Amino acid sequence: MTLVIKSECIDVKDGECAKVCPVDCIYEGGRMFYIQPFECVECGLCESVCPVDAIRYDDEVEEKDAEFVRINREYFEDSVTGLGEAGGWSKATTTEIDHPLVAAMPHNITALETDKSKEP
């Protein structure tokens, strides 16, 4: 059992989850964050701070979001980023690449408008 990030994160990327992760298993893509399933220690801190309720244990993901279990895993495979088990997030592992299914999803207009309202 591991934690996964679901669609609610797309275009939000608040980052609180990554800040509290004790093993740095949350990696930043272009439109959302992804949890490396083999690095996750299942502490649940990320789930408790996510402001958009986008994080769940994989066995608690509803059927409508089931593809995100696969998306989080595949993000690290050679077919997407090739990060594998990178040993923890760093600036060097940050990328604009997203899983192809995430890249193809419609933009979260509400999140994009909220981000613009934070600009000085």
N, C-alpha and C positions, 0 to 999 in steps of 0.2 A: 504494500500500500504506500502510495506517495501522494503528494499534493500536486494539483494541476491548476493552471491559470486558464480561465474561460473567456468567452467573448466579451464580457463586460469590461475587460481591460483594453480592448482594441481602441486606439486613439485617445486613451486616457493616460496611461503610463505615469501614474502618480509617483511611484517609486518607493513608497513607504515600506512595501513588502521587502524590497531588496535591502533597505537600510537596516531592518531588524533581523535578517537571516543570519544565523550564527555560522553557517558554513558557506555562505556566498554561492548558493546553488541557483539563484535567480538571475537570469541573463537578459539583457536588453536587446530586443530586435527593433525593427523600424517602427512598427505600430503597436507593439505590446511586449510584455515581459513573458519569459518562458522558464519553467522549472526543470532543471536537469534531474530526471527521475532517479538516477543512480547516486547522485550526490546528496539528495534530500534526506535529512535525518528524521523527517516527519514530526517536527516539534510543534508545528501549527502556529508559530508566531506570525508568519505572513498572513495567514487566514484571519487572525484576530485584528490586524491593523488595516486591512484592505478597505478603502473608503467606498468602493463600488461592489463589494461582495463578490469578487471574481475568482476567489480561490476556494477549492474544495479538495477533500481527500478523493482519490480516484474512484473509490467504491461508493461515494456519496454523490457523484455527478449524475444529474438527471439525464434521461435519454436524449433530450433535445441538445445537450451539450456533450454527448459521449465522444464525438469526434475530437474534442480537445484533449482527451487522454492521449490519443494517438498523435495529435499535433505537437504537444509538448515533447513527447519522446522523439518524434521524427525531426524536430527542429535541430537536434544535435547530431543527426546522422549525416554521412557524406553527401546524401542527395539534397540536403538543404544548406547547412552551414559548415559541416565537417568539424564542428567543435568537439564532438565526442565527450569524454569526461575531461574537461579542461582544467579541473582542479580548483574551481572557484572563479566567480566573476571578477573581471578587472576591466580597466579601460580598453585593454587590448582585445578583449572578447566582445566588446560592444560593437554592434553592426546595424546597418540599416536593412538587413535581410530579414524577411519574415517567411514563415511557412507559406507555401503557395496558396493554400486555402485561406489563410488570413489575409494575404496580399490581395486576393480576389474579392474579399468581403466588402460590402458597402461601408463607406466611412461613417463613423459615429458623429454626426453633425453636432449634436448637443455637446459632446466632449470637445470638439474642435472650437466651438463658439465659446465655451468656458475657458479654454486655454487662451484665446485671443483677448478675453476680458481681463486676464491677469497681466497682460503686457503693460509696461509703464507708459 
